[in-house]
């Protein structure tokens, strides 16, 4: 059931009405029922995978509680749970990738497997594994009620595309009793409309150019490639953040506040800052459950001592952190998909962050010698532009049909570059006409201005809520009419990109 379908809107409407009509002590049960109905609408068979993760994680949590004073047994339970769930994810998502590479290296003829890839499996697996690791660390006690835990894993607004929730922040809200609040409902509907606008008017329109160029990359070069990458930059952000707005808005209708997943990433001043703003819950998950365990491991400690002896104390102290960052982003790349292009995408980001860490002392000396102020607004603009360029280079890996296609597109972008592309009419052959480009540009300006206000501390929803009723509903009306009038929903797949994970 697509988040942008009429069926989904009707489903949410029924769920919300019933949620506030039934006795409040049963509200969490109502959410659980509707969450399973929603997930089952994609196919009854995939419920097995959701139940498998729920049962194994719940059972592991209860076992850890029973043997919490026995370190070896407790560790075995944790490792077993991680292997079962990440193992299932790996088999379903990466088996054919492994077969493809084995065939290429050893010239074998192993047949590809027909495997089901359940919607949102990466999200609910990561969320559940974060829970079991926290229980193992003693951050909180394991949930005793199986059905309450099942709701935490399956909460329907976020199950398909995140954000990746933490049990201690989300569970209390899921199980709490909520009364209907008109202002909260209005804020939630604002988010839903805004998300639909970004997805249907901007992301799906930009996707037309993206698909045309990236799927036929041998036919294009130079500035056309750059335009396609910029369009992908628009598509990806508007789709991802628009999806998060819809999800957060739907959750808000039930009185539940999800964690922020995007925070104006194109205002980032570095790749590190970008990942603090882009898919925030994935970044914090990787930091807490991958980066810190690697950084604090015994083998990394030994490696750090060796690095200090070889490279000196200052550089040697940074090198282990750089290695940990590269490993983390390789995992991020693998998480994105079973293809070498995603591994290259992760390595690219990790390498830039690692090199930036190593060159920090050099940057500092350069600023001192040139008498530049690293905190000036001018330098901040330079940093934002530089980061935006680096991010857009990474999109070649992310969107290209293969790693070799990404390299070829990068090469032809340089060798085939000519400014005449802007005036010879070739941009009008990519699937959009002048009106489409105008709508896209105007919409991006609106998003940019709103993002700029938010970056300066203006709380848009609260500010709009304080305006006169006539003005508020005029804004809502414009959004409601703009979405079907200018949206591209009828000629695209209609799904959100994140749902593919």
One Martini backbone bead per residue (centre of mass of N, CA, C, O) as a GRO file, in nm:
protein
  501
    1UNK     BB    1   0.086   0.044   0.030
    2UNK     BB    2   0.102   0.342  -0.071
    3UNK     BB    3   0.156   0.662   0.065
    4UNK     BB    4   0.008   0.799  -0.215
    5UNK     BB    5  -0.259   0.665  -0.173
    6UNK     BB    6  -0.593   0.647  -0.118
    7UNK     BB    7  -0.585   0.394   0.055
    8UNK     BB    8  -0.397   0.510   0.272
    9UNK     BB    9  -0.571   0.751   0.359
   10UNK     BB   10  -0.810   0.577   0.448
   11UNK     BB   11  -0.659   0.404   0.650
   12UNK     BB   12  -0.573   0.638   0.835
   13UNK     BB   13  -0.853   0.751   0.895
   14UNK     BB   14  -0.963   0.499   1.039
   15UNK     BB   15  -0.738   0.471   1.249
   16UNK     BB   16  -0.777   0.749   1.387
   17UNK     BB   17  -1.072   0.737   1.465
   18UNK     BB   18  -1.055   0.475   1.635
   19UNK     BB   19  -0.829   0.564   1.834
   20UNK     BB   20  -1.032   0.796   1.971
   21UNK     BB   21  -1.289   0.601   2.040
   22UNK     BB   22  -1.148   0.419   2.202
   23UNK     BB   23  -1.016   0.307   2.463
   24UNK     BB   24  -0.705   0.408   2.561
   25UNK     BB   25  -0.589   0.124   2.663
   26UNK     BB   26  -0.627   0.013   2.339
   27UNK     BB   27  -0.448   0.176   2.135
   28UNK     BB   28  -0.197  -0.012   2.094
   29UNK     BB   29  -0.363  -0.244   1.971
   30UNK     BB   30  -0.471  -0.091   1.730
   31UNK     BB   31  -0.191  -0.035   1.607
   32UNK     BB   32  -0.107  -0.328   1.570
   33UNK     BB   33  -0.331  -0.418   1.380
   34UNK     BB   34  -0.277  -0.199   1.157
   35UNK     BB   35   0.018  -0.274   1.105
   36UNK     BB   36  -0.042  -0.566   1.001
   37UNK     BB   37  -0.233  -0.490   0.777
   38UNK     BB   38  -0.039  -0.314   0.621
   39UNK     BB   39   0.186  -0.526   0.574
   40UNK     BB   40  -0.004  -0.749   0.445
   41UNK     BB   41  -0.078  -0.582   0.183
   42UNK     BB   42   0.209  -0.683   0.048
   43UNK     BB   43   0.196  -0.974   0.184
   44UNK     BB   44   0.165  -1.253   0.370
   45UNK     BB   45   0.453  -1.384   0.353
   46UNK     BB   46   0.619  -1.136   0.487
   47UNK     BB   47   0.532  -1.186   0.784
   48UNK     BB   48   0.744  -1.394   0.861
   49UNK     BB   49   0.988  -1.197   0.884
   50UNK     BB   50   0.871  -1.016   1.100
   51UNK     BB   51   0.820  -1.243   1.309
   52UNK     BB   52   1.107  -1.345   1.329
   53UNK     BB   53   1.231  -1.087   1.444
   54UNK     BB   54   1.040  -1.055   1.686
   55UNK     BB   55   1.083  -1.331   1.828
   56UNK     BB   56   1.398  -1.339   1.849
   57UNK     BB   57   1.431  -1.067   1.998
   58UNK     BB   58   1.249  -1.112   2.235
   59UNK     BB   59   1.383  -1.374   2.336
   60UNK     BB   60   1.668  -1.255   2.373
   61UNK     BB   61   1.591  -1.041   2.582
   62UNK     BB   62   1.488  -1.240   2.798
   63UNK     BB   63   1.752  -1.407   2.822
   64UNK     BB   64   1.940  -1.178   2.909
   65UNK     BB   65   1.792  -1.124   3.173
   66UNK     BB   66   1.846  -1.413   3.298
   67UNK     BB   67   2.187  -1.397   3.214
   68UNK     BB   68   2.326  -1.115   3.304
   69UNK     BB   69   2.560  -1.255   3.503
   70UNK     BB   70   2.640  -1.420   3.233
   71UNK     BB   71   2.848  -1.327   2.994
   72UNK     BB   72   2.870  -1.561   2.793
   73UNK     BB   73   2.567  -1.617   2.753
   74UNK     BB   74   2.486  -1.334   2.675
   75UNK     BB   75   2.666  -1.318   2.423
   76UNK     BB   76   2.544  -1.560   2.273
   77UNK     BB   77   2.263  -1.444   2.240
   78UNK     BB   78   2.339  -1.196   2.082
   79UNK     BB   79   2.491  -1.330   1.847
   80UNK     BB   80   2.257  -1.508   1.757
   81UNK     BB   81   2.059  -1.280   1.687
   82UNK     BB   82   2.238  -1.132   1.483
   83UNK     BB   83   2.283  -1.371   1.289
   84UNK     BB   84   1.990  -1.431   1.218
   85UNK     BB   85   1.908  -1.141   1.111
   86UNK     BB   86   2.152  -1.059   0.934
   87UNK     BB   87   2.152  -1.324   0.779
   88UNK     BB   88   1.878  -1.292   0.644
   89UNK     BB   89   1.938  -1.025   0.507
   90UNK     BB   90   2.182  -1.124   0.344
   91UNK     BB   91   2.047  -1.349   0.184
   92UNK     BB   92   1.818  -1.174   0.049
   93UNK     BB   93   2.017  -0.928  -0.058
   94UNK     BB   94   2.323  -1.093  -0.139
   95UNK     BB   95   2.325  -1.361  -0.297
   96UNK     BB   96   2.328  -1.267  -0.602
   97UNK     BB   97   2.585  -1.100  -0.572
   98UNK     BB   98   2.768  -1.335  -0.499
   99UNK     BB   99   2.713  -1.506  -0.752
  100UNK     BB  100   2.810  -1.302  -0.961
  101UNK     BB  101   3.110  -1.294  -0.855
  102UNK     BB  102   3.176  -1.593  -0.872
  103UNK     BB  103   3.125  -1.620  -1.176
  104UNK     BB  104   3.337  -1.403  -1.262
  105UNK     BB  105   3.594  -1.531  -1.123
  106UNK     BB  106   3.534  -1.868  -1.178
  107UNK     BB  107   3.345  -1.937  -1.422
  108UNK     BB  108   3.062  -1.996  -1.337
  109UNK     BB  109   2.695  -2.131  -1.329
  110UNK     BB  110   2.531  -2.004  -1.111
  111UNK     BB  111   2.220  -1.965  -1.010
  112UNK     BB  112   1.979  -1.765  -0.952
  113UNK     BB  113   1.773  -1.651  -0.691
  114UNK     BB  114   1.436  -1.663  -0.571
  115UNK     BB  115   1.386  -1.386  -0.367
  116UNK     BB  116   1.252  -1.237  -0.100
  117UNK     BB  117   1.206  -0.876  -0.041
  118UNK     BB  118   1.111  -0.725   0.214
  119UNK     BB  119   0.967  -0.458   0.316
  120UNK     BB  120   1.177  -0.284   0.532
  121UNK     BB  121   1.398  -0.484   0.653
  122UNK     BB  122   1.629  -0.291   0.730
  123UNK     BB  123   1.475  -0.121   0.939
  124UNK     BB  124   1.362  -0.342   1.141
  125UNK     BB  125   1.635  -0.473   1.191
  126UNK     BB  126   1.794  -0.232   1.305
  127UNK     BB  127   1.595  -0.165   1.531
  128UNK     BB  128   1.609  -0.443   1.676
  129UNK     BB  129   1.925  -0.457   1.712
  130UNK     BB  130   1.944  -0.207   1.885
  131UNK     BB  131   1.779  -0.318   2.117
  132UNK     BB  132   1.952  -0.574   2.192
  133UNK     BB  133   2.212  -0.417   2.252
  134UNK     BB  134   2.097  -0.241   2.480
  135UNK     BB  135   2.022  -0.475   2.663
  136UNK     BB  136   2.310  -0.587   2.686
  137UNK     BB  137   2.421  -0.302   2.806
  138UNK     BB  138   2.185  -0.191   3.010
  139UNK     BB  139   2.001   0.054   2.925
  140UNK     BB  140   1.755  -0.155   2.935
  141UNK     BB  141   1.488  -0.337   2.964
  142UNK     BB  142   1.313  -0.585   2.863
  143UNK     BB  143   1.037  -0.659   2.705
  144UNK     BB  144   0.759  -0.852   2.829
  145UNK     BB  145   0.560  -0.775   2.604
  146UNK     BB  146   0.515  -0.902   2.301
  147UNK     BB  147   0.304  -0.704   2.167
  148UNK     BB  148   0.453  -0.445   2.226
  149UNK     BB  149   0.705  -0.522   2.068
  150UNK     BB  150   0.562  -0.561   1.795
  151UNK     BB  151   0.496  -0.261   1.764
  152UNK     BB  152   0.783  -0.148   1.757
  153UNK     BB  153   0.855  -0.305   1.487
  154UNK     BB  154   0.556  -0.233   1.314
  155UNK     BB  155   0.502   0.056   1.292
  156UNK     BB  156   0.354   0.169   1.004
  157UNK     BB  157   0.478   0.450   0.923
  158UNK     BB  158   0.803   0.331   0.955
  159UNK     BB  159   0.861   0.037   0.835
  160UNK     BB  160   0.951   0.110   0.526
  161UNK     BB  161   1.143   0.411   0.591
  162UNK     BB  162   1.127   0.512   0.860
  163UNK     BB  163   1.277   0.577   1.114
  164UNK     BB  164   1.523   0.467   1.332
  165UNK     BB  165   1.434   0.351   1.627
  166UNK     BB  166   1.420   0.388   1.981
  167UNK     BB  167   1.295   0.237   2.250
  168UNK     BB  168   1.322   0.470   2.474
  169UNK     BB  169   1.159   0.682   2.276
  170UNK     BB  170   0.909   0.516   2.143
  171UNK     BB  171   0.751   0.317   2.331
  172UNK     BB  172   0.611   0.516   2.526
  173UNK     BB  173   0.432   0.637   2.301
  174UNK     BB  174   0.288   0.378   2.202
  175UNK     BB  175   0.166   0.308   2.508
  176UNK     BB  176   0.027   0.555   2.535
  177UNK     BB  177  -0.219   0.786   2.614
  178UNK     BB  178  -0.440   0.956   2.377
  179UNK     BB  179  -0.554   1.268   2.294
  180UNK     BB  180  -0.716   1.481   2.114
  181UNK     BB  181  -0.539   1.731   1.904
  182UNK     BB  182  -0.582   1.989   1.694
  183UNK     BB  183  -0.299   2.112   1.663
  184UNK     BB  184  -0.147   1.847   1.612
  185UNK     BB  185  -0.311   1.771   1.360
  186UNK     BB  186  -0.234   2.019   1.193
  187UNK     BB  187   0.071   1.970   1.191
  188UNK     BB  188   0.054   1.691   1.058
  189UNK     BB  189  -0.085   1.786   0.793
  190UNK     BB  190   0.135   1.972   0.705
  191UNK     BB  191   0.352   1.752   0.665
  192UNK     BB  192   0.202   1.581   0.459
  193UNK     BB  193   0.169   1.796   0.241
  194UNK     BB  194   0.470   1.865   0.214
  195UNK     BB  195   0.557   1.581   0.131
  196UNK     BB  196   0.384   1.559  -0.125
  197UNK     BB  197   0.503   1.799  -0.269
  198UNK     BB  198   0.798   1.701  -0.285
  199UNK     BB  199   0.735   1.434  -0.429
  200UNK     BB  200   0.521   1.504  -0.670
  201UNK     BB  201   0.639   1.782  -0.782
  202UNK     BB  202   0.961   1.729  -0.762
  203UNK     BB  203   1.078   1.440  -0.759
  204UNK     BB  204   0.910   1.319  -1.005
  205UNK     BB  205   1.008   1.531  -1.206
  206UNK     BB  206   1.318   1.488  -1.184
  207UNK     BB  207   1.311   1.177  -1.259
  208UNK     BB  208   1.286   1.203  -1.566
  209UNK     BB  209   1.579   1.293  -1.620
  210UNK     BB  210   1.731   1.080  -1.464
  211UNK     BB  211   1.632   0.829  -1.624
  212UNK     BB  212   1.716   0.916  -1.906
  213UNK     BB  213   2.027   0.939  -1.850
  214UNK     BB  214   2.112   0.689  -1.666
  215UNK     BB  215   1.974   0.468  -1.867
  216UNK     BB  216   2.137   0.646  -2.121
  217UNK     BB  217   2.454   0.720  -2.081
  218UNK     BB  218   2.583   0.683  -2.377
  219UNK     BB  219   2.415   0.953  -2.496
  220UNK     BB  220   2.570   1.124  -2.274
  221UNK     BB  221   2.718   1.450  -2.173
  222UNK     BB  222   2.842   1.670  -1.971
  223UNK     BB  223   2.599   1.891  -1.885
  224UNK     BB  224   2.381   1.673  -1.883
  225UNK     BB  225   2.498   1.516  -1.646
  226UNK     BB  226   2.487   1.746  -1.443
  227UNK     BB  227   2.182   1.788  -1.454
  228UNK     BB  228   2.112   1.498  -1.363
  229UNK     BB  229   2.251   1.515  -1.087
  230UNK     BB  230   2.089   1.757  -0.983
  231UNK     BB  231   1.820   1.612  -1.011
  232UNK     BB  232   1.893   1.388  -0.811
  233UNK     BB  233   1.931   1.574  -0.573
  234UNK     BB  234   1.636   1.651  -0.571
  235UNK     BB  235   1.493   1.380  -0.569
  236UNK     BB  236   1.619   1.255  -0.315
  237UNK     BB  237   1.543   1.472  -0.107
  238UNK     BB  238   1.236   1.497  -0.167
  239UNK     BB  239   1.176   1.198  -0.121
  240UNK     BB  240   1.297   1.145   0.157
  241UNK     BB  241   1.183   1.393   0.316
  242UNK     BB  242   0.890   1.355   0.225
  243UNK     BB  243   0.853   1.078   0.354
  244UNK     BB  244   0.916   1.172   0.645
  245UNK     BB  245   0.681   1.371   0.663
  246UNK     BB  246   0.455   1.169   0.629
  247UNK     BB  247   0.530   0.983   0.861
  248UNK     BB  248   0.532   1.199   1.087
  249UNK     BB  249   0.240   1.291   1.041
  250UNK     BB  250   0.096   1.025   1.096
  251UNK     BB  251   0.209   0.986   1.380
  252UNK     BB  252   0.094   1.260   1.489
  253UNK     BB  253  -0.210   1.171   1.480
  254UNK     BB  254  -0.125   0.970   1.741
  255UNK     BB  255   0.093   1.136   1.924
  256UNK     BB  256   0.368   1.072   1.762
  257UNK     BB  257   0.723   1.128   1.784
  258UNK     BB  258   0.960   1.129   1.563
  259UNK     BB  259   1.259   1.118   1.445
  260UNK     BB  260   1.487   1.299   1.296
  261UNK     BB  261   1.624   1.260   0.947
  262UNK     BB  262   1.626   1.569   0.849
  263UNK     BB  263   1.869   1.869   0.828
  264UNK     BB  264   1.950   2.040   0.586
  265UNK     BB  265   2.203   1.907   0.409
  266UNK     BB  266   2.271   2.152   0.194
  267UNK     BB  267   2.410   2.315   0.455
  268UNK     BB  268   2.662   2.176   0.464
  269UNK     BB  269   3.032   2.198   0.545
  270UNK     BB  270   3.051   1.879   0.532
  271UNK     BB  271   3.043   1.543   0.520
  272UNK     BB  272   2.997   1.508   0.818
  273UNK     BB  273   2.760   1.710   0.834
  274UNK     BB  274   2.583   1.570   0.629
  275UNK     BB  275   2.555   1.299   0.814
  276UNK     BB  276   2.406   1.477   1.042
  277UNK     BB  277   2.150   1.542   0.824
  278UNK     BB  278   2.150   1.258   0.681
  279UNK     BB  279   2.004   1.009   0.784
  280UNK     BB  280   2.035   1.022   1.104
  281UNK     BB  281   1.955   0.736   1.219
  282UNK     BB  282   2.173   0.582   1.065
  283UNK     BB  283   2.419   0.737   1.171
  284UNK     BB  284   2.370   0.677   1.477
  285UNK     BB  285   2.371   0.374   1.452
  286UNK     BB  286   2.661   0.349   1.343
  287UNK     BB  287   2.798   0.491   1.576
  288UNK     BB  288   2.694   0.309   1.819
  289UNK     BB  289   2.724  -0.005   1.667
  290UNK     BB  290   3.016   0.044   1.507
  291UNK     BB  291   3.222   0.268   1.572
  292UNK     BB  292   3.265   0.230   1.880
  293UNK     BB  293   3.336  -0.073   1.888
  294UNK     BB  294   3.584  -0.038   1.705
  295UNK     BB  295   3.739   0.192   1.857
  296UNK     BB  296   3.724   0.008   2.147
  297UNK     BB  297   3.886  -0.210   2.056
  298UNK     BB  298   4.166  -0.400   2.090
  299UNK     BB  299   4.276  -0.392   1.795
  300UNK     BB  300   4.260  -0.080   1.776
  301UNK     BB  301   4.451  -0.021   2.008
  302UNK     BB  302   4.699  -0.156   1.877
  303UNK     BB  303   4.695   0.011   1.619
  304UNK     BB  304   4.733   0.286   1.762
  305UNK     BB  305   5.014   0.230   1.879
  306UNK     BB  306   5.151   0.182   1.608
  307UNK     BB  307   5.080   0.460   1.477
  308UNK     BB  308   5.239   0.635   1.683
  309UNK     BB  309   5.519   0.517   1.618
  310UNK     BB  310   5.516   0.582   1.304
  311UNK     BB  311   5.345   0.890   1.297
  312UNK     BB  312   5.284   0.978   1.569
  313UNK     BB  313   5.071   1.106   1.794
  314UNK     BB  314   4.875   1.281   1.628
  315UNK     BB  315   4.832   1.095   1.378
  316UNK     BB  316   4.794   0.823   1.537
  317UNK     BB  317   4.521   0.917   1.670
  318UNK     BB  318   4.358   0.946   1.390
  319UNK     BB  319   4.378   0.684   1.218
  320UNK     BB  320   4.172   0.494   1.365
  321UNK     BB  321   3.930   0.678   1.300
  322UNK     BB  322   3.954   0.658   0.995
  323UNK     BB  323   3.916   0.353   0.974
  324UNK     BB  324   3.639   0.343   1.109
  325UNK     BB  325   3.496   0.525   0.901
  326UNK     BB  326   3.540   0.348   0.654
  327UNK     BB  327   3.391   0.101   0.762
  328UNK     BB  328   3.119   0.233   0.810
  329UNK     BB  329   3.078   0.327   0.504
  330UNK     BB  330   3.080   0.046   0.389
  331UNK     BB  331   2.823  -0.039   0.538
  332UNK     BB  332   2.645   0.179   0.417
  333UNK     BB  333   2.679   0.087   0.126
  334UNK     BB  334   2.570  -0.203   0.165
  335UNK     BB  335   2.291  -0.114   0.272
  336UNK     BB  336   2.194   0.020  -0.004
  337UNK     BB  337   2.328  -0.236  -0.169
  338UNK     BB  338   2.386  -0.500  -0.420
  339UNK     BB  339   2.671  -0.325  -0.511
  340UNK     BB  340   2.964  -0.174  -0.610
  341UNK     BB  341   2.858   0.119  -0.614
  342UNK     BB  342   2.791   0.127  -0.304
  343UNK     BB  343   3.073   0.073  -0.203
  344UNK     BB  344   3.195   0.323  -0.339
  345UNK     BB  345   3.014   0.525  -0.196
  346UNK     BB  346   3.113   0.463   0.091
  347UNK     BB  347   3.420   0.500   0.044
  348UNK     BB  348   3.411   0.793  -0.044
  349UNK     BB  349   3.301   0.911   0.221
  350UNK     BB  350   3.514   0.789   0.415
  351UNK     BB  351   3.767   0.912   0.279
  352UNK     BB  352   3.700   1.211   0.313
  353UNK     BB  353   3.679   1.207   0.621
  354UNK     BB  354   3.966   1.100   0.672
  355UNK     BB  355   4.127   1.322   0.525
  356UNK     BB  356   4.011   1.561   0.684
  357UNK     BB  357   4.128   1.472   0.957
  358UNK     BB  358   4.432   1.474   0.867
  359UNK     BB  359   4.411   1.794   0.753
  360UNK     BB  360   4.340   1.986   0.988
  361UNK     BB  361   4.624   2.111   1.058
  362UNK     BB  362   4.667   2.232   0.776
  363UNK     BB  363   4.427   2.423   0.773
  364UNK     BB  364   4.510   2.588   1.020
  365UNK     BB  365   4.777   2.700   0.902
  366UNK     BB  366   4.656   2.840   0.654
  367UNK     BB  367   4.479   3.042   0.808
  368UNK     BB  368   4.711   3.178   0.961
  369UNK     BB  369   4.885   3.271   0.711
  370UNK     BB  370   4.620   3.412   0.558
  371UNK     BB  371   4.424   3.550   0.761
  372UNK     BB  372   4.171   3.366   0.821
  373UNK     BB  373   3.820   3.318   0.888
  374UNK     BB  374   3.653   3.019   0.962
  375UNK     BB  375   3.375   3.190   1.074
  376UNK     BB  376   3.291   3.311   0.825
  377UNK     BB  377   3.045   3.356   0.592
  378UNK     BB  378   3.215   3.314   0.338
  379UNK     BB  379   3.337   3.036   0.419
  380UNK     BB  380   3.067   2.893   0.452
  381UNK     BB  381   2.984   2.907   0.157
  382UNK     BB  382   3.221   2.750   0.049
  383UNK     BB  383   3.161   2.489   0.209
  384UNK     BB  384   2.881   2.435   0.091
  385UNK     BB  385   2.965   2.414  -0.205
  386UNK     BB  386   3.180   2.197  -0.173
  387UNK     BB  387   2.991   1.981  -0.051
  388UNK     BB  388   2.787   1.971  -0.282
  389UNK     BB  389   2.987   1.867  -0.491
  390UNK     BB  390   3.074   1.606  -0.344
  391UNK     BB  391   2.791   1.485  -0.326
  392UNK     BB  392   2.733   1.480  -0.636
  393UNK     BB  393   2.954   1.278  -0.701
  394UNK     BB  394   2.825   1.042  -0.535
  395UNK     BB  395   2.566   1.009  -0.721
  396UNK     BB  396   2.690   0.844  -0.944
  397UNK     BB  397   2.701   0.581  -0.775
  398UNK     BB  398   2.400   0.567  -0.677
  399UNK     BB  399   2.249   0.584  -0.981
  400UNK     BB  400   2.396   0.415  -1.141
  401UNK     BB  401   2.380   0.099  -1.289
  402UNK     BB  402   2.699   0.104  -1.240
  403UNK     BB  403   3.028   0.139  -1.186
  404UNK     BB  404   3.112   0.173  -1.483
  405UNK     BB  405   2.899   0.392  -1.543
  406UNK     BB  406   3.005   0.601  -1.346
  407UNK     BB  407   3.286   0.637  -1.472
  408UNK     BB  408   3.185   0.716  -1.754
  409UNK     BB  409   3.023   0.968  -1.668
  410UNK     BB  410   3.259   1.122  -1.550
  411UNK     BB  411   3.427   1.133  -1.808
  412UNK     BB  412   3.205   1.264  -2.003
  413UNK     BB  413   3.168   1.522  -1.839
  414UNK     BB  414   3.451   1.631  -1.919
  415UNK     BB  415   3.495   1.562  -2.232
  416UNK     BB  416   3.178   1.681  -2.306
  417UNK     BB  417   3.207   1.973  -2.234
  418UNK     BB  418   2.944   2.228  -2.295
  419UNK     BB  419   2.762   2.529  -2.305
  420UNK     BB  420   2.560   2.474  -2.549
  421UNK     BB  421   2.347   2.301  -2.393
  422UNK     BB  422   2.177   2.556  -2.293
  423UNK     BB  423   2.096   2.649  -2.622
  424UNK     BB  424   2.027   2.379  -2.815
  425UNK     BB  425   1.772   2.209  -2.670
  426UNK     BB  426   1.854   1.932  -2.520
  427UNK     BB  427   1.695   1.967  -2.243
  428UNK     BB  428   1.408   1.921  -2.402
  429UNK     BB  429   1.478   1.588  -2.445
  430UNK     BB  430   1.434   1.471  -2.123
  431UNK     BB  431   1.092   1.513  -2.060
  432UNK     BB  432   1.093   1.826  -2.029
  433UNK     BB  433   0.959   2.133  -2.015
  434UNK     BB  434   0.945   2.460  -1.947
  435UNK     BB  435   0.727   2.433  -1.727
  436UNK     BB  436   0.868   2.218  -1.559
  437UNK     BB  437   1.122   2.382  -1.493
  438UNK     BB  438   0.967   2.610  -1.353
  439UNK     BB  439   0.833   2.445  -1.130
  440UNK     BB  440   1.095   2.331  -1.016
  441UNK     BB  441   1.233   2.599  -0.948
  442UNK     BB  442   1.010   2.719  -0.769
  443UNK     BB  443   1.000   2.488  -0.562
  444UNK     BB  444   1.301   2.509  -0.472
  445UNK     BB  445   1.281   2.795  -0.365
  446UNK     BB  446   1.077   2.738  -0.145
  447UNK     BB  447   1.247   2.527   0.006
  448UNK     BB  448   1.491   2.708   0.054
  449UNK     BB  449   1.354   2.934   0.220
  450UNK     BB  450   1.248   2.753   0.444
  451UNK     BB  451   1.526   2.633   0.521
  452UNK     BB  452   1.657   2.903   0.593
  453UNK     BB  453   1.468   2.969   0.826
  454UNK     BB  454   1.529   2.713   0.988
  455UNK     BB  455   1.839   2.765   1.011
  456UNK     BB  456   1.755   3.044   1.181
  457UNK     BB  457   1.507   2.929   1.386
  458UNK     BB  458   1.246   2.894   1.238
  459UNK     BB  459   0.912   2.789   1.315
  460UNK     BB  460   0.696   2.717   1.080
  461UNK     BB  461   0.447   2.576   1.203
  462UNK     BB  462   0.408   2.774   1.437
  463UNK     BB  463   0.387   3.030   1.265
  464UNK     BB  464   0.142   2.938   1.100
  465UNK     BB  465  -0.045   2.877   1.351
  466UNK     BB  466  -0.054   3.203   1.427
  467UNK     BB  467  -0.215   3.259   1.201
  468UNK     BB  468  -0.473   3.327   1.045
  469UNK     BB  469  -0.711   3.119   0.935
  470UNK     BB  470  -0.725   3.216   0.640
  471UNK     BB  471  -0.420   3.192   0.577
  472UNK     BB  472  -0.376   2.898   0.645
  473UNK     BB  473  -0.594   2.783   0.440
  474UNK     BB  474  -0.461   2.904   0.191
  475UNK     BB  475  -0.206   2.734   0.205
  476UNK     BB  476  -0.341   2.458   0.204
  477UNK     BB  477  -0.492   2.496  -0.062
  478UNK     BB  478  -0.245   2.528  -0.244
  479UNK     BB  479  -0.132   2.247  -0.187
  480UNK     BB  480  -0.377   2.076  -0.267
  481UNK     BB  481  -0.379   2.189  -0.569
  482UNK     BB  482  -0.078   2.149  -0.654
  483UNK     BB  483  -0.045   1.842  -0.647
  484UNK     BB  484  -0.248   1.754  -0.882
  485UNK     BB  485  -0.163   1.976  -1.092
  486UNK     BB  486   0.180   1.918  -1.073
  487UNK     BB  487   0.193   1.628  -1.055
  488UNK     BB  488   0.361   1.286  -1.133
  489UNK     BB  489   0.196   1.027  -1.036
  490UNK     BB  490   0.082   0.897  -1.318
  491UNK     BB  491   0.407   0.850  -1.447
  492UNK     BB  492   0.487   0.689  -1.197
  493UNK     BB  493   0.526   0.460  -0.948
  494UNK     BB  494   0.484   0.624  -0.650
  495UNK     BB  495   0.726   0.549  -0.490
  496UNK     BB  496   0.949   0.529  -0.241
  497UNK     BB  497   1.281   0.479  -0.220
  498UNK     BB  498   1.304   0.364   0.077
  499UNK     BB  499   1.119   0.107   0.030
  500UNK     BB  500   1.364  -0.065  -0.105
  501UNK     BB  501   1.510  -0.138   0.189
   0.00000   0.00000   0.00000
